[in-house]
Amino acid sequence: MTQLSQAALHKALPIVATAYGRKFGARVIVGKCPSSAYTDGKTIVVPNVPESFPKAVLWGFLGHECAHVRYTDFNAGWGRGMRKSLVNILEDARIEREIVNEYPGLYGDLMAVVQYMVDEDHFGKPENGGASEALQYYCLYHLRYRVLGQTPLDNHFRLADEALKRELPRGAQTRLKALLRKVPVLASTQEAVSLADDILNMLEEEQEKEQKKSEQQNSSGDSEDDSDDDAGADSSGDSNDDSDDDAGADSSSDSDDNSDGDAGADSSSDSDDDSDDDAGADSSGDSDDDSDDAGADSSGDSDDESDDDSDDMDADAAAKALRSILDADDDDAIEDAVTSLRQSMEQSDDGAQGPIEIPDPSMPYQGQSAIGKQLLADVRQTSNRVKAQLMGLVQASKRTSRQVKRVGRRVDHTKLHRLASGDSRLFSSRADKRSPNTAVHLLVDMSSSMSSSRQQGSQPYVIANQAAMALGLALEGIPNVNPAISFFGGNSADDAIRIGLKHGERFNSAIEARFTVTPWGCTPMAEAVWYAGYELAQTREERKLLIVLSDGGPDCDQSTHDALKLFASGGVEMIGIGIMDNAISRFIDNSVVINDLGDLRQTLFAMIQQSLTHAA
């Protein structure tokens, strides 16, 4: 296989997506119909995006979704409205921080996603949507820019910071920033939910303060109006004395509000934010962000310190703004940036056949040990003979030969007669042949039709088990040959594969029982081909050989054709063997049909022999 074709195989979207999923413990489906992108906590669905779609963005998206699978508790009770929106914002920041801490290599892919979404305008901005919008955008960009160190969001954070100052009273701003400092130490989804509740409780407290302040101001104003209407200077004076007391009370109340325990602690939070948030950015893996974040924090906090306009926010307006946040429903939630990316990916789907899910059998098939032991005894003698024959042929094909050329250092004296005819090819040189260096994967059809008796004697599946075991034994020990054997059947990707022999395994007492597979279900050949292709892609051998043995056609012709075509373009060589049926020839050009089950083992050996000796 050439380096180019090897690269094409390793870059196949379903293979890479599956590798991502398995690394993080997630199940991945590519190109589900109708096209969609989501995770439900166990399964990640990714659209079959075209080749032109930025792959780093796709891998970053998968990393984000895998982080949800790995760390998010979807049963934690996210609620609705503003609570749900805040939990989503907090949880996204928490899980991205967690996965980068555990897998630092993902930082670059996650940053690629952010840059792409900024370039494609997937991140929204405050647009005079009121206090509810300002709060959500500030939380989103404060966490992504300050805590995660996602510097492409610099301008988004600035706009969100300005909107927060414009829409919320100073006390609520300060306490919000103090609460957001807790995000870097959140350890679970439940803690993110609790923090969202703390933010909402804080806003409730601030709303009550502003409401009380507004009522006091209105009461004071009414008192002054009454005094203006009263006749007599003495009466007026008494009234003024009362109003002064009220004003003093109001002033005292304001002072008490500002000296509230939380607010008092928050007054230092602007400077504290710098160190905590910068530490968060550092943990994300990008040390170069230090100066940028420090600058952003310093500038942002300086703006907070010097901006007195929000202190003068009318109490009644402040109370109404805070109440609008608390009363917000699902329609008031800002669009999730990742949801916007999902929609972009769905629109980019090129309409390829799907869904594609590479089976992931949890463990090798555990069959009947006694039958397996007898089967091994039956085929071992024949396999040993074939193994010796194959090894001899492979070694012979590798032997050094000699070539005669027109230039060189050693003259072949047996070729001197060529000079008379003007042939100058007189110099002998050695020509070393390469060893097979081949990974072989045999896929054996075990659908229900393999149990039907088409000839007298053993049923097809019994003969197939024998032939598969014999081939595995024959290839074992041949230098530079790495065999694997899998059986396919069932009605879904969850149940499509039974493992007989994995690449790199050797036959032992635990393996013999795996070759007592009995037929089950339909013929999920496409899923089986994807599985074998995925396994071949993980092997180090230069050549990849896929052998498909089947007694009929697959469940889905188009999906099977697409899978085989992709792997063929990636350099995987194909052999098809039809059992009394030529359907396999529609998908694999290099195919043969056997009409006598007794010929199966001989045919299988002959084709593998031809392939291995040709490779050398």
Secondary structure by P-SEA (a helix, b strand, c coil): ccaaaaaaaaacaaaaaaaaaaaabbbbbcccccbbbbbcccbbbbccccccccaaaaaaaaaaaaaaacccccccccccaaaaaaaaaaaaaaaaaaaaaacccaaaaaaaaaaaaaaaccccccccccaaaaaaaaaaaaaaacccccccaaaaaaaaaaaaaacccaaaaaaaaaaaccccccccaaaaaaaaaaaaaaaaaaaaaaaaaaaaaaaaaaaaaaaaacccaaaaaaaaaaaaaaaaaaaaaaaaaaacaaaaaacaaaaaaaaaaaaaaaaaccccaaaaaaaaaaaaaaaaaaccccccccaaaaaaaaaaaaacccccccccaaaaaaaaaaaaccccccccccccccccccccaaaaaaaaaacaaaaaaaaaaaaaaaaaaacbbbbbccccccccccccccccccccccbbbbbbbbccbbbbbbbbbbcccccccccccccaaaaaaaaaaaaaaaacccccbbbbbbbbcccccccccccccccccccccccccccccccccccaaaaaaaaaaaaaaaccccbbbbbbbbccccccaaaaaaaaaaaaaabbbbbbbbccccccccccccccccccccaaaaaaaaaaaaaaaaac
